[in-house]
Amino acid sequence: MYKLRRTTTLIALAALVLSVFGAAAAVADERSDKILANLKLQFQQLRDLDVTMGEITPSGFEGLDQGSFTVQTPRGPQPQKFFVSADDTQLFMTSDPFDVSKSKADIDAQLADEAKAQAEAAAHRKEELAAASSGLPVRGNPDAKVTIVEFSDFQCPYCARGATTVDEVLEKYGSDVKVVFKHFPLDFHPWARPAAIAAHCAGQQKGEAFWALHDKYFANQKEITPDNVLAKTKEFLAGTGIDMAAWATCAEDKESDKYKAADATVSADMALGQKHGVSGTPGFFVNGRFVNGAQPLTAFEPLIAEAKND
């Protein structure tokens, strides 16, 4: 009987230990999940990555724990260590400390509010960009539901790379997408602005002439100089069928009203881009959502998918 009572007691004690251990593990997991949610709130680039939290343990310093998380990247796993206060109000990495005490529910609510605000801002940008793009040459399906407005500089090598990505977008999405070009010639690119004016003047006559210049400028960037840009432009326009005398008045005669209007249009394009966050080139808006820089096709795919479902 004694042995039976002893065995029963040991079983109960073991169950209690396991219960306590399980509860502690659950609390630790909850804390790790909360800290990870706060990290993703603080560092937006983590939101779409595979991130695994490591164990959080006492650091040896009073009130301070240590932990780590690992980000899976194409180059392999990238670990990152951190220290965190026991109350989670301060997490220390390489930057200033920040609070990781927000609950996951609070974070989800904040992210939902941010997503709603971003969607409303994108809708407003979409309308404003559409109004400013009316009548401009279009590549792709003019009636497509998804519009990509590109702010670009014909002399910029990154813009040439961006133009290649746009070609990939059009090849993949066909009739689902249309592309509109807005001018953003940077001051330190000396032939970019005269090229922008020349392309605008050509596009006023024929959309095909604009896109011919667009392609030729990017394909021949290394051959074009401030001194030969207009001569090269005339070569590129050969066979487009536009009225070259009318084009010359618009693109070359700086005293003409046509030239002044074209120059003002380029300035207006730049002001519009700056208003919506473009500070360098290229910059793209997919139904109003910003894609900054010469990004690969994969940066456009989720935005196009979302825009198709709007």
C-alpha positions in Angstrom: 0.0 0.0 0.0 2.9 2.4 0.9 4.5 1.7 -2.5 1.2 2.4 -4.2 0.7 5.7 -2.4 4.3 6.7 -3.2 3.9 5.8 -6.9 0.7 7.8 -7.1 2.4 10.8 -5.4 5.3 10.7 -7.8 3.0 10.5 -10.8 1.0 13.5 -9.5 4.3 15.4 -8.8 5.5 14.7 -12.3 2.2 15.8 -13.8 2.5 19.1 -11.8 6.1 19.6 -13.0 5.1 19.0 -16.6 2.1 21.3 -16.2 4.3 24.1 -14.8 6.9 23.5 -17.5 4.2 23.6 -20.2 2.7 26.8 -18.9 6.2 28.4 -18.8 6.9 27.3 -22.3 3.5 28.7 -23.5 4.3 32.0 -21.8 7.8 32.0 -23.5 6.2 31.3 -26.9 3.7 34.0 -26.4 6.4 36.5 -25.5 8.5 35.4 -28.5 5.5 35.8 -30.8 4.8 39.3 -29.4 8.4 40.4 -29.8 8.5 39.1 -33.4 5.2 41.0 -34.2 6.8 44.2 -32.8 10.0 43.6 -34.8 7.9 43.3 -38.0 6.1 46.5 -37.0 9.3 48.3 -36.6 11.1 46.9 -39.6 8.7 46.6 -42.5 11.2 44.6 -44.6 10.8 41.7 -42.2 7.1 41.3 -42.9 7.4 39.3 -46.1 10.4 37.3 -44.9 10.7 33.9 -43.2 11.8 34.9 -39.6 12.3 32.4 -36.8 12.7 33.5 -33.2 15.3 31.8 -31.0 15.2 31.2 -27.3 15.0 34.3 -24.9 17.2 33.7 -21.8 18.5 35.8 -18.9 21.6 37.8 -20.0 23.3 38.0 -16.7 22.5 41.7 -16.3 19.7 42.5 -14.0 16.4 43.2 -15.7 17.8 42.4 -19.2 17.3 39.2 -21.3 19.0 38.2 -24.5 17.6 36.5 -27.6 18.0 36.2 -31.3 16.0 35.8 -34.5 17.0 34.3 -37.8 16.0 35.6 -41.3 16.1 33.1 -44.2 17.6 34.8 -47.2 18.9 33.6 -50.6 22.4 33.7 -49.1 21.3 31.5 -46.3 20.2 32.1 -42.7 21.1 35.4 -41.2 21.0 35.5 -37.4 20.5 38.7 -35.4 21.1 38.9 -31.7 19.3 41.4 -29.4 18.8 42.4 -25.7 15.4 43.1 -24.3 14.2 44.5 -21.0 12.3 42.1 -18.8 9.1 44.2 -19.3 9.7 44.3 -23.1 9.7 48.1 -23.2 13.2 48.3 -24.7 14.8 46.1 -27.3 18.4 46.8 -28.2 20.0 45.9 -31.5 22.2 48.1 -33.7 19.9 51.1 -33.5 18.2 53.1 -30.8 16.1 50.9 -28.4 12.4 50.6 -29.2 9.3 49.3 -27.4 8.3 45.7 -28.1 5.5 45.5 -25.5 2.5 46.0 -27.8 0.2 43.0 -28.0 -0.3 41.2 -31.3 -3.9 42.3 -31.3 -2.9 45.9 -31.0 -0.3 45.5 -33.7 -2.8 43.8 -36.0 -5.3 46.7 -35.5 -2.6 49.3 -36.2 -1.5 47.5 -39.4 -5.1 47.3 -40.5 -5.5 51.0 -40.0 -2.2 51.7 -41.9 -3.3 49.4 -44.7 -6.6 51.3 -45.0 -4.9 54.7 -45.0 -2.4 53.5 -47.6 -5.3 52.2 -49.8 -7.1 55.5 -49.6 -3.9 57.4 -50.4 -3.2 55.1 -53.4 -6.8 55.6 -54.7 -6.3 59.4 -54.5 -2.9 59.2 -56.3 -4.4 56.9 -58.9 -7.1 59.5 -59.7 -4.7 62.4 -59.8 -2.1 60.5 -61.9 -4.9 59.4 -64.3 -6.1 62.9 -64.8 -2.5 64.1 -65.4 -1.9 61.3 -67.9 -4.9 61.8 -70.1 -4.1 62.0 -73.7 -0.5 60.7 -73.3 1.0 57.8 -75.3 0.1 54.4 -73.8 1.8 51.1 -74.1 -0.3 48.0 -73.5 -4.0 47.9 -73.4 -5.5 51.5 -73.2 -8.6 50.1 -71.4 -6.6 47.9 -68.9 -7.7 48.0 -65.3 -4.1 48.3 -64.1 -2.2 51.5 -64.9 1.6 51.9 -64.3 2.7 55.5 -64.4 6.5 55.7 -64.8 8.6 58.7 -63.8 11.9 58.4 -65.6 15.0 60.0 -67.1 16.3 59.0 -70.5 19.9 59.5 -69.5 19.6 57.5 -66.2 21.2 54.0 -66.5 18.8 52.7 -63.7 15.9 53.9 -65.8 17.1 51.8 -68.7 17.0 48.8 -66.4 13.6 49.8 -65.2 12.4 50.1 -68.9 13.5 46.5 -69.4 11.4 45.4 -66.3 8.4 47.3 -67.8 8.8 45.2 -71.0 8.8 42.1 -68.8 5.6 43.3 -67.1 3.9 43.9 -70.4 5.0 40.5 -71.8 3.6 38.7 -68.7 0.4 40.6 -68.2 -0.5 41.5 -71.8 -3.9 43.2 -72.0 -4.2 43.5 -68.2 -1.8 46.4 -68.0 -1.1 49.8 -69.6 2.0 52.0 -69.1 2.2 55.8 -69.2 5.5 57.7 -69.1 6.1 60.9 -67.2 9.3 62.9 -67.4 11.7 63.3 -64.5 15.0 64.5 -66.0 17.6 65.0 -63.2 19.7 68.2 -63.2 23.0 66.3 -63.3 22.0 64.5 -66.5 22.7 67.3 -69.1 21.0 65.7 -72.1 18.0 64.3 -70.3 15.9 67.4 -70.3 16.3 68.2 -74.1 15.5 64.6 -74.8 12.4 64.8 -72.6 11.2 67.8 -74.5 12.0 66.2 -77.8 10.1 63.1 -76.9 7.1 65.0 -75.6 7.0 67.0 -78.9 7.1 63.8 -80.9 4.4 62.2 -78.8 2.0 65.1 -79.4 2.0 64.0 -83.1 2.2 60.2 -82.8 2.3 57.9 -79.8 4.5 55.5 -81.8 7.0 58.3 -82.3 7.3 58.9 -78.6 7.9 55.2 -77.9 10.4 55.0 -80.7 12.4 57.7 -79.0 11.9 56.1 -75.6 13.4 52.8 -76.8 16.2 54.4 -78.8 17.3 56.8 -76.0 17.6 53.9 -73.5 19.3 51.6 -76.1 21.9 54.2 -77.1 22.6 56.1 -73.9 26.4 55.8 -74.2 26.4 57.4 -77.7 24.3 60.4 -76.8 25.8 63.7 -75.6 24.4 67.1 -74.8 25.9 68.3 -78.1 24.4 65.5 -80.3 21.1 64.7 -78.5 18.9 66.6 -81.0 20.8 65.3 -84.0 20.5 61.8 -82.7 16.8 62.3 -82.0 16.2 63.3 -85.7 17.9 60.0 -86.7 15.7 58.1 -84.3 12.6 59.7 -85.7 13.4 58.7 -89.3 10.5 56.6 -90.6 8.0 57.6 -87.9 6.1 59.8 -90.3 5.8 62.8 -88.1 6.0 66.4 -89.4 9.7 67.2 -88.7 9.3 70.9 -89.2 6.5 71.1 -86.6 8.6 68.9 -84.3 11.6 71.2 -84.7 9.6 74.2 -83.8 8.5 72.4 -80.6 11.8 70.7 -79.7 14.5 73.1 -80.9 13.1 76.7 -81.2 13.4 77.9 -77.6 11.6 81.1 -78.4 8.5 79.4 -79.7 5.3 78.9 -77.7 5.4 75.2 -78.5 8.8 74.8 -77.0 7.8 76.8 -73.9 4.7 74.7 -73.5 6.7 71.4 -73.8 9.3 72.7 -71.3 6.5 73.6 -68.9 5.0 70.1 -69.3 8.3 68.5 -68.3 8.5 70.7 -65.2 4.9 69.9 -64.3 5.6 66.1 -64.6 8.5 66.6 -62.2 6.4 68.6 -59.7 3.7 65.9 -59.8 6.3 63.1 -59.2 7.8 65.1 -56.3 4.4 65.6 -54.8 3.9 61.9 -54.6 7.3 61.0 -53.2 9.5 60.6 -56.3 13.0 62.0 -55.5 15.1 59.9 -57.8 14.6 57.8 -60.9 12.9 55.6 -61.9 9.8 55.7 -59.8 6.6 53.8 -60.6 3.0 53.9 -59.5 0.9 50.8 -59.9 -2.7 52.0 -59.6 -1.3 54.6 -57.2 1.0 52.3 -55.2 4.6 53.4 -55.2 7.5 51.3 -56.5 10.7 53.1 -55.8 13.8 52.5 -58.0 14.8 49.9 -60.6 13.0 47.0 -59.0 12.7 43.5 -60.6 9.5 42.0 -61.9 8.8 40.4 -58.6 8.3 43.8 -57.0 5.4 44.6 -59.4 3.7 41.2 -59.4 1.9 41.5 -56.0 0.8 45.1 -56.7 -0.6 44.1 -60.1 -2.4 41.1 -58.7 -4.0 43.4 -56.0 -4.9 46.0 -58.6 -6.6 43.4 -60.8 -8.8 42.5 -57.9 -9.7 46.0 -56.9 
